[in-house]
Amino acid sequence: RRMSKVILISFYKNIALVLTLFIYNAFALMSGVSLYDSFVSAGFNFFTGMPPLLIGMFDKDLCEETVLKIPFVYQSGRKDMSLNARKMALWMSRAVLTALIVSVLPL
């Protein structure tokens, strides 16, 4: 589950950024004007990369004794419950909605 969270968050943040820039440039008639300052663009992956990194570091697996006593705990990974096409589509639709809100609402 930990890796699926990291993958979903990484896709979400990058799609939201790229779609925000694309929508803004559509409103700016593809003039090439940047929506974000260069420092914001440079620091985007550093600052927004912290949540997936921290999730990956601090989200711990269960101890071996617990897994042996309750084996159905890991069924979600084996049955693709944590990362599947439906979850990916849900996170991508959230990214599109976020990009629309961020780029269209201030206009």
BAFI-3210 file (N, C-alpha, C; in Angstrom, 3 decimals, decimal comma, padded with zeros to 6 digits):
// residues 107
n [1|2|3|4|5|6|7|8|9|10|11|12|13|14|15|16|17|18|19|20|21|22|23|24|25|26|27|28|29|30|31|32|33|34|35|36|37|38|39|40|41|42|43|44|45|46|47|48|49|50|51|52|53|54|55|56|57|58|59|60|61|62|63|64|65|66|67|68|69|70|71|72|73|74|75|76|77|78|79|80|81|82|83|84|85|86|87|88|89|90|91|92|93|94|95|96|97|98|99|100|101|102|103|104|105|106|107]
n.u [000,807|001,989|003,743|001,880|000,470|002,474|003,000|000,496|000,195|002,421|001,885|-000,479|000,340|002,117|000,568|-001,402|000,155|001,146|-001,221|-002,329|-000,539|-000,913|-003,645|-003,615|-001,920|-003,557|-005,543|-003,940|-003,511|-001,534|000,914|003,292|003,828|004,772|003,124|004,019|006,640|010,173|011,563|009,577|008,857|011,262|011,499|009,282|009,108|010,786|009,557|006,915|007,533|008,032|005,748|005,162|007,671|007,921|005,715|006,540|008,757|007,870|005,537|004,954|005,399|003,536|004,451|006,152|004,969|002,322|001,416|001,588|-000,321|-002,660|-003,306|-004,850|-004,420|-002,689|-004,103|-005,071|-002,943|-002,284|-004,608|-004,817|-006,048|-005,085|-003,759|-005,042|-006,731|-009,090|-008,650|-006,489|-007,684|-009,476|-007,727|-006,493|-008,633|-009,120|-006,784|-007,162|-009,434|-008,331|-006,420|-008,108|-009,479|-007,360|-006,334|-008,482|-010,256|-008,995|-009,095]
n.v [-001,199|001,180|001,912|002,232|004,474|006,419|006,425|007,233|009,813|011,105|011,080|012,590|015,178|016,050|015,969|017,820|020,158|020,402|020,511|022,832|024,787|024,405|025,066|027,730|028,827|028,451|030,337|032,564|032,773|031,123|032,454|032,050|033,049|032,676|031,144|030,677|031,826|031,527|030,464|029,156|027,197|025,779|024,861|023,286|020,402|019,722|020,681|019,660|017,069|016,131|015,064|012,445|011,274|011,302|009,713|007,313|006,834|006,787|005,283|002,342|-001,195|-004,031|-005,983|-009,164|-011,219|-010,396|-010,435|-013,149|-014,120|-012,845|-013,217|-012,108|-009,422|-008,553|-008,932|-006,857|-005,929|-008,148|-008,519|-006,298|-004,023|-001,663|-000,237|000,289|000,481|001,914|003,394|004,904|006,415|007,883|009,454|010,882|012,313|013,936|015,444|016,842|018,347|019,870|021,334|022,815|024,373|025,811|027,240|028,498|029,655|031,990|033,758]
n.w [000,000|000,622|-001,488|-003,536|-002,653|-002,811|-005,572|-006,628|-005,482|-006,566|-009,354|-009,271|-008,322|-010,320|-012,673|-011,992|-011,885|-014,565|-016,090|-015,031|-015,963|-018,724|-019,080|-018,249|-020,219|-022,410|-021,879|-022,041|-024,668|-025,787|-025,508|-024,259|-021,799|-018,467|-015,781|-013,220|-011,059|-011,664|-009,493|-008,083|-009,912|-010,000|-007,387|-007,086|-007,369|-005,309|-002,901|-003,103|-003,320|-000,857|000,708|-000,599|-000,168|002,640|003,318|002,184|003,810|006,526|006,743|007,998|007,625|008,865|011,743|011,571|013,080|013,384|010,761|010,190|011,950|011,095|008,062|005,999|005,864|003,904|001,571|000,034|-001,514|-003,066|-004,512|-006,074|-004,917|-003,907|-005,910|-008,852|-012,034|-011,639|-009,250|-010,125|-012,165|-010,601|-009,011|-011,063|-012,099|-009,919|-010,024|-012,421|-011,730|-009,647|-011,109|-012,775|-010,859|-009,703|-011,893|-013,251|-011,400|-010,137|-012,310]
ca.u [000,000|002,848|004,208|000,751|000,215|003,533|002,793|-000,702|000,456|003,378|001,158|-001,429|000,967|002,704|-000,511|-002,019|001,049|001,216|-002,518|-002,480|000,224|-001,546|-004,894|-003,247|-001,420|-004,703|-006,151|-002,975|-003,407|-000,271|001,945|004,534|003,966|004,789|002,223|004,778|007,987|011,157|011,896|008,476|008,994|012,434|011,294|008,026|009,302|011,414|008,596|005,794|008,046|008,150|004,716|005,396|008,888|007,626|004,837|007,381|009,688|007,281|004,446|005,646|004,698|003,228|005,503|005,999|004,037|000,956|001,080|001,381|-001,580|-003,769|-002,746|-005,669|-004,011|-002,011|-004,932|-005,265|-001,846|-002,365|-005,809|-004,758|-007,011|-004,428|-003,375|-005,688|-007,136|-010,148|-008,025|-005,670|-008,609|-010,001|-006,691|-006,262|-009,756|-008,850|-005,732|-007,783|-010,267|-007,426|-005,849|-009,169|-009,725|-006,191|-006,078|-009,643|-010,904|-008,481|-009,389]
ca.v [000,000|002,355|002,291|002,708|005,854|007,273|006,524|008,042|011,208|011,656|011,362|013,671|016,501|016,449|016,239|019,090|021,253|020,530|020,974|024,234|025,579|024,293|025,840|029,145|029,227|028,541|031,644|033,593|032,623|030,423|033,483|031,620|033,693|031,670|031,395|030,621|032,372|030,471|029,813|028,241|026,046|024,996|024,233|022,534|018,985|019,555|020,866|018,729|015,708|015,742|014,131|011,053|010,787|011,036|008,538|006,151|006,605|006,586|004,321|001,084|-002,461|-004,716|-006,918|-010,500|-012,024|-009,959|-010,908|-014,597|-014,364|-012,296|-013,125|-011,363|-008,024|-008,249|-009,247|-005,681|-005,885|-009,282|-008,400|-004,987|-003,095|-000,397|000,467|-000,294|001,492|002,754|004,356|005,812|007,348|008,768|010,431|011,749|013,257|014,927|016,334|017,726|019,280|020,791|022,229|023,747|025,313|026,681|028,116|029,231|030,402|033,356|034,614]
ca.w [000,000|000,722|-002,825|-004,335|-002,224|-003,356|-007,023|-006,890|-005,131|-007,525|-010,589|-009,011|-008,220|-011,594|-013,630|-011,598|-012,293|-016,023|-016,601|-014,646|-016,928|-020,036|-019,071|-018,195|-021,532|-023,319|-021,634|-022,450|-026,123|-026,075|-025,679|-023,618|-020,494|-017,411|-014,660|-011,977|-011,029|-011,908|-008,226|-007,772|-010,810|-009,613|-006,094|-007,030|-007,086|-004,004|-001,818|-003,214|-003,240|000,548|001,187|-000,984|000,478|004,047|003,372|001,924|004,908|007,845|006,716|008,284|007,478|010,114|012,144|010,987|013,893|013,071|009,414|010,265|012,653|010,307|006,701|005,035|005,872|002,648|000,408|-000,812|-002,478|-003,995|-005,349|-006,732|-004,343|-003,586|-007,136|-010,019|-013,022|-011,070|-008,338|-010,921|-012,821|-009,575|-008,670|-012,217|-012,172|-008,876|-010,523|-013,416|-010,988|-008,960|-012,120|-013,180|-009,774|-009,523|-013,033|-013,726|-010,317|-009,962|-013,455]
c.u [000,845|003,291|003,063|000,380|001,233|003,338|001,603|-000,472|001,414|002,709|000,221|-000,750|001,549|001,641|-001,198|-001,151|001,009|-000,110|-002,789|-001,756|-000,417|-002,821|-004,592|-002,748|-002,530|-005,411|-005,242|-002,691|-002,046|000,877|003,280|004,789|003,868|003,863|002,996|006,139|008,984|011,565|010,822|008,578|010,166|012,209|010,060|008,246|010,003|010,376|007,417|006,249|008,171|007,033|004,907|006,634|008,631|006,683|005,655|008,313|008,996|006,077|005,065|004,751|004,416|004,364|005,152|004,997|002,588|000,521|000,820|000,078|-002,786|-003,307|-003,582|-005,330|-003,394|-002,824|-005,090|-004,156|-001,924|-003,551|-005,898|-005,813|-006,383|-004,085|-003,979|-006,143|-008,195|-009,559|-007,184|-006,558|-009,203|-008,980|-006,409|-007,405|-009,637|-007,789|-006,291|-008,655|-009,416|-006,834|-006,883|-009,436|-008,582|-006,038|-007,261|-010,262|-010,325|-008,801|-010,748]
c.v [001,256|002,826|002,800|004,137|006,809|007,481|007,426|009,519|011,846|011,981|012,549|015,031|016,951|016,738|017,558|020,273|021,467|021,022|022,422|025,137|025,557|025,132|027,334|029,625|029,274|029,883|032,779|033,513|032,073|031,394|033,094|032,279|032,620|032,080|031,494|031,274|031,222|029,752|028,820|026,995|025,162|024,253|023,359|021,080|018,748|019,627|019,899|017,287|015,220|014,803|012,694|010,462|010,434|009,853|007,276|005,814|006,171|005,650|002,932|-000,120|-003,053|-005,671|-008,322|-011,352|-011,683|-010,480|-012,407|-014,933|-013,942|-012,142|-012,319|-009,873|-007,626|-008,634|-008,055|-005,567|-006,986|-009,172|-007,040|-004,019|-001,717|000,419|-000,276|000,833|002,435|003,808|005,370|006,843|008,334|009,841|011,376|012,745|014,309|015,930|017,312|018,766|020,312|021,803|023,243|024,789|026,309|027,662|028,960|030,101|031,798|034,294|035,223]
c.w [000,000|-000,659|-003,699|-003,945|-002,846|-004,855|-007,336|-006,583|-006,122|-008,854|-010,402|-009,053|-009,551|-012,656|-013,285|-012,027|-013,804|-016,595|-016,214|-015,629|-018,308|-020,116|-019,050|-019,548|-022,568|-023,138|-022,074|-023,948|-026,552|-026,309|-025,053|-022,290|-019,422|-016,274|-013,353|-012,139|-011,202|-010,626|-007,811|-008,644|-010,413|-008,306|-006,000|-006,656|-005,761|-002,889|-001,909|-003,244|-001,813|001,015|000,698|-000,321|001,935|004,219|003,163|003,077|006,199|007,870|006,839|008,026|008,851|010,469|011,647|011,763|013,581|011,714|009,416|010,983|011,828|008,858|005,707|004,999|004,533|001,416|-000,523|-001,860|-003,505|-004,949|-006,041|-006,222|-004,113|-004,823|-008,321|-010,937|-012,463|-010,129|-009,099|-011,618|-011,811|-009,205|-009,834|-012,381|-011,082|-009,328|-011,550|-012,721|-010,254|-009,951|-012,594|-012,110|-009,642|-010,676|-013,452|-012,629|-010,115|-011,129|-013,261]
res [r|r|m|s|k|v|i|l|i|s|f|y|k|n|i|a|l|v|l|t|l|f|i|y|n|a|f|a|l|m|s|g|v|s|l|y|d|s|f|v|s|a|g|f|n|f|f|t|g|m|p|p|l|l|i|g|m|f|d|k|d|l|c|e|e|t|v|l|k|i|p|f|v|y|q|s|g|r|k|d|m|s|l|n|a|r|k|m|a|l|w|m|s|r|a|v|l|t|a|l|i|v|s|v|l|p|l]
***
